[in-house]
């Protein structure tokens, strides 16, 4: 349970890190620009940009899941300690 709490806190720190958030936003914006500015015959370019955008979303979702699991574990830990 303590490992889950620790991982959750670390995930929250990663999500809230300004430098990392700015870098991820830049990557996301770059991929959106590549997608939107591609020519009709550049489907491979659009597919690559789309895959990158999906990877960014999956990373965020996974970090949020880990953070939420840590919060749930923290609440369970607190409840257990209160009942002792």
C-alpha positions in Angstrom: 0.0 0.0 0.0 2.8 2.4 0.8 4.4 1.8 -2.6 1.1 2.7 -4.3 0.8 5.8 -2.2 4.4 6.8 -3.1 3.8 6.1 -6.8 0.6 8.2 -6.7 2.4 11.1 -5.2 5.2 10.9 -7.7 2.6 10.7 -10.6 1.0 13.8 -9.2 4.3 15.6 -9.1 5.0 14.6 -12.7 1.6 15.9 -13.8 2.1 19.2 -12.0 5.7 19.7 -13.1 5.8 23.0 -15.0 8.8 22.2 -17.2 7.5 18.8 -18.2 4.0 20.1 -18.8 5.3 22.8 -21.0 7.4 20.3 -23.0 4.5 17.9 -23.4 2.2 20.8 -24.5 4.8 21.9 -27.1 5.0 18.3 -28.4 1.3 18.2 -28.6 1.0 21.5 -30.4 3.8 20.5 -32.8 1.9 17.3 -33.7 -1.4 19.2 -34.1 0.4 21.6 -36.4 1.9 18.8 -38.5 -1.5 17.1 -38.7 -3.3 20.3 -39.7 -0.7 21.5 -42.1 -0.2 18.2 -44.0 -1.1 18.1 -47.6 -3.8 15.7 -48.9 -1.2 13.2 -50.1 0.7 13.1 -46.8 -1.4 10.6 -45.0 1.7 8.9 -43.4 2.6 12.3 -41.9 -0.9 12.6 -40.4 -0.9 9.1 -39.1 2.4 9.6 -37.4 1.1 12.9 -35.8 -2.1 11.1 -34.8 -0.1 8.3 -33.1 2.0 10.8 -31.3 -1.1 12.6 -30.0 -2.6 9.3 -28.9 0.7 8.4 -27.1 0.6 11.8 -25.2 -3.0 11.2 -24.2 -2.2 7.6 -23.0 0.7 8.9 -21.0 -1.5 11.5 -19.3 -4.2 8.9 -18.6 -1.8 6.5 -17.1 -0.3 9.1 -14.8 -3.8 10.1 -13.7 -4.7 6.5 -13.0 -1.6 6.0 -10.9 -2.2 9.3 -9.1 -5.8 8.3 -8.4 -4.9 4.9 -7.2 -2.4 6.5 -4.8 -5.1 8.8 -3.4 -7.4 5.8 -2.9 -4.6 3.9 -1.2 -3.9 7.0 1.0 -7.6 7.2 2.1 -7.6 3.4 2.9 -4.4 3.8 4.9 -5.9 6.7 6.8 -9.1 4.8 7.5 -7.1 1.8 8.7 -5.0 3.9 11.1 -8.1 5.7 12.5 -9.8 2.4 13.4 -6.7 1.2 15.3 
